[in-house]
Amino acid sequence: MLSAKNHSTLRRKMVQNQIEARGIHDPQILAVMRKVERHLFVKSQYRNVAYKDGPLPIGCDQTISQPYIVALMTDLLALTPTSKVLEIGTGCGYQTAILAELAKEVYSVEIIPVLAKRAKTRLEKLNYRNVHFKKGNGHYGWQEYAPYDAILVAAAPKDVPERLIQQLAMGGRMVIPVGDAEQNLLLIRKDFQTEKNATPSIQTSGITPVSFVPMTGESK
C-alpha cells in the first residue's frame, strides 16, 4: 500500500508526463488534476496503479477514463466558476469531482444504480456539496435544470442525443464520444447564427479518436 506522500508524487508525475506533455496547460485544470486523489475512486486492488496512463475497471463493465482524456474533455468545456454542468455517466465519480472543483454546480446522471449509489456516497464523503445526482437514462439528460453551460458525456452513443443539444445553453459547449466500432471525441458548440437571428447554430469539431464504453439505455 502506497503512502499519501507517494500518491502525491505520482499525481505530480501524472500531470507532468501525461497531461502537460500532451499540450494541456490551463493552470486551473493542472492544479485540480494534481489535487483530486484518483486512487480513492478505484477498487483497492488498482490503487497502486491509479496514476498510470490508461483506464481502469470500476465494475459493472465500466471504466474510469485515462487521466489525459479526463483533462482533455474538461479543458474543452472552458469552464468558469459560474458554470452549470451536466455530466452523463457518473461512473466512479472521478470526472465528477474534477468538474465540481472548477464549476459552480454539477448535475450528474448515471444509469447503473450500484455505480450511482457508490459515487454519491464517495463524493459526499469527500465533501463535494455542489454535485447533484440522478439515476436515469443519459440519452434524456436532466431537463429539470436545463439549460447547461457545459455538458460532458462519459459514454459513447451511436449518434449525438438530440435532447442533450436542446439542453445545452446558447454559447454552451458539449464534449461527447460518438460512434460504435470506431469512436471520435466531438466538441459541439451552440450559439446564435447572428445577433438578430434566434435560430441556434450548432458547430461540431472532431477532436481525436477515443474508446469509451457504449452509452446504454433507450435513445427514443
C-alpha positions in Angstrom: 0.0 0.0 0.0 1.4 3.3 -1.1 1.7 6.2 1.4 -0.1 9.6 0.9 3.2 11.2 0.1 3.8 8.5 -2.6 0.4 9.1 -4.1 1.0 12.8 -4.2 4.3 12.3 -6.0 2.6 10.0 -8.5 -0.1 12.6 -9.2 2.5 15.3 -9.9 4.3 13.0 -12.3 1.0 12.1 -13.9 0.2 15.7 -14.6 3.7 16.5 -15.9 4.2 13.4 -18.1 0.7 12.5 -19.2 -1.2 15.9 -19.4 1.2 18.8 -19.7 3.4 16.9 -22.1 0.4 16.4 -24.4 -0.4 20.0 -24.6 -2.8 20.9 -21.8 -1.5 24.0 -20.0 -4.5 25.5 -18.2 -3.2 26.1 -14.7 -6.5 25.5 -13.0 -7.0 22.2 -14.7 -3.5 21.1 -13.9 -3.9 22.2 -10.3 -7.1 20.2 -10.0 -5.6 17.1 -11.6 -2.8 17.3 -9.0 -5.3 17.8 -6.2 -8.0 15.2 -6.8 -6.9 11.8 -5.5 -7.6 9.4 -8.3 -6.7 6.3 -6.2 -9.7 6.9 -4.0 -12.0 6.3 -7.0 -10.8 2.9 -8.0 -11.0 -0.5 -6.3 -8.4 -1.3 -3.7 -6.5 -3.8 -6.0 -5.9 -1.0 -8.5 -4.8 1.8 -6.1 -1.1 1.2 -6.7 -1.6 1.8 -10.5 -4.2 4.5 -10.2 -1.9 7.1 -11.8 -0.9 5.0 -14.8 -1.6 6.2 -18.3 -4.8 4.4 -19.0 -8.3 3.5 -18.0 -9.1 1.1 -15.2 -12.2 -1.1 -14.5 -14.6 0.1 -11.8 -17.1 -2.8 -12.0 -20.3 -3.3 -14.0 -18.3 -3.4 -17.2 -17.5 0.3 -16.8 -14.1 2.1 -16.5 -12.5 5.2 -15.1 -11.1 7.1 -18.0 -7.5 7.7 -18.8 -6.2 10.8 -16.9 -5.3 12.6 -20.1 -8.8 12.1 -21.5 -10.4 13.4 -18.3 -8.2 16.5 -18.5 -8.7 17.0 -22.3 -12.5 16.8 -22.0 -12.5 19.2 -19.1 -10.3 21.6 -20.9 -12.5 21.6 -24.0 -15.5 22.7 -21.9 -13.8 26.0 -21.0 -15.4 26.1 -17.5 -15.7 29.1 -15.3 -16.6 29.4 -11.6 -20.2 30.2 -12.6 -20.6 27.3 -15.0 -23.6 24.9 -14.6 -22.5 21.5 -15.9 -24.4 18.3 -16.9 -22.4 15.1 -16.7 -23.7 12.0 -18.4 -22.2 8.9 -16.8 -21.2 9.5 -13.2 -19.3 6.2 -13.1 -17.0 6.1 -10.1 -17.2 9.9 -9.6 -13.7 10.9 -10.6 -14.6 13.1 -13.5 -17.5 14.4 -11.5 -15.0 15.6 -8.8 -12.8 17.3 -11.4 -15.8 19.2 -12.7 -17.0 20.1 -9.3 -13.7 21.7 -8.5 -14.0 24.0 -11.5 -17.7 24.7 -11.9 -20.4 26.2 -9.7 -22.9 23.2 -10.0 -22.6 19.8 -11.5 -25.7 17.7 -12.3 -24.6 14.1 -12.9 -26.7 11.2 -14.3 -25.9 7.5 -14.0 -28.0 4.7 -15.4 -26.4 1.9 -13.3 -27.9 2.1 -9.8 -24.9 0.5 -7.9 -22.4 2.9 -9.5 -24.7 5.9 -8.8 -25.0 4.9 -5.2 -21.3 4.3 -4.7 -20.3 7.6 -6.4 -22.8 9.6 -4.4 -21.5 8.1 -1.1 -17.9 8.7 -2.2 -18.3 12.3 -3.3 -20.3 13.2 -0.2 -17.7 11.7 2.0 -15.1 13.8 0.2 -17.3 16.9 0.9 -18.4 17.8 -2.6 -21.6 19.8 -1.9 -22.1 21.2 -5.4 -22.9 17.9 -7.1 -26.5 16.7 -7.7 -27.1 13.1 -8.6 -29.8 11.3 -10.6 -30.2 7.7 -11.6 -31.5 7.7 -15.1 -31.1 7.3 -18.9 -28.3 9.6 -20.1 -29.9 10.0 -23.5 -32.6 12.1 -21.9 -30.2 14.4 -19.9 -31.7 16.2 -16.9 -34.4 18.5 -18.3 -35.4 19.9 -14.9 -32.3 22.0 -14.5 -31.6 22.9 -18.2 -30.1 24.8 -19.9 -26.5 23.9 -19.0 -23.4 25.9 -19.8 -21.4 22.7 -20.5 -22.3 19.0 -21.0 -19.8 16.2 -20.6 -20.7 12.7 -21.8 -18.6 9.9 -20.5 -20.1 7.0 -22.6 -20.4 6.7 -26.3 -23.8 6.9 -28.1 -24.0 5.9 -31.8 -25.3 9.4 -32.5 -25.5 12.7 -30.6 -28.7 12.7 -28.5 -30.9 15.5 -29.7 -32.2 16.1 -26.1 -28.7 16.9 -25.0 -28.3 19.5 -27.7 -31.6 21.0 -26.6 -30.5 21.2 -23.0 -27.3 23.0 -23.9 -27.4 26.7 -23.3 -26.7 29.3 -26.0 -22.9 29.8 -26.1 -22.5 26.4 -24.3 -20.2 23.5 -25.1 -20.7 19.8 -25.1 -17.9 17.2 -25.3 -19.1 13.7 -26.3 -17.6 10.5 -27.7 -19.7 9.2 -30.6 -19.6 6.0 -32.6 -19.7 2.3 -32.4 -16.7 0.2 -33.5 -14.9 3.5 -34.3 -15.4 6.4 -32.0 -14.5 10.1 -32.2 -14.4 12.7 -29.5 -16.5 15.7 -30.6 -16.7 19.2 -29.4 -20.2 20.7 -30.0 -20.8 24.4 -29.7 -24.2 26.0 -29.7 -24.7 29.7 -30.5 -26.8 32.2 -32.3 -26.2 32.4 -36.1 -26.2 36.2 -35.8 -27.1 38.7 -33.1 -30.6 39.3 -34.7 -31.3 35.6 -35.5 -32.6 33.5 -32.7 -32.0 30.2 -34.6 -29.2 28.3 -32.9 -26.1 27.4 -34.8 -24.6 24.0 -34.0 -20.9 23.7 -34.7 -19.2 20.3 -34.4 -15.5 19.7 -34.3 -13.7 16.3 -34.3 -11.0 16.2 -31.6 -9.4 12.8 -31.5 -10.2 9.0 -31.8 -11.2 7.5 -28.5 -12.5 4.3 -27.0 -15.4 4.6 -24.4 -17.9 2.1 -23.1 -21.2 2.3 -25.1 -24.0 4.5 -23.7 -26.7 2.2 -22.5 -30.5 2.8 -22.3 -33.1 3.5 -24.9 -32.5 6.6 -27.1 -36.1 7.2 -28.0 
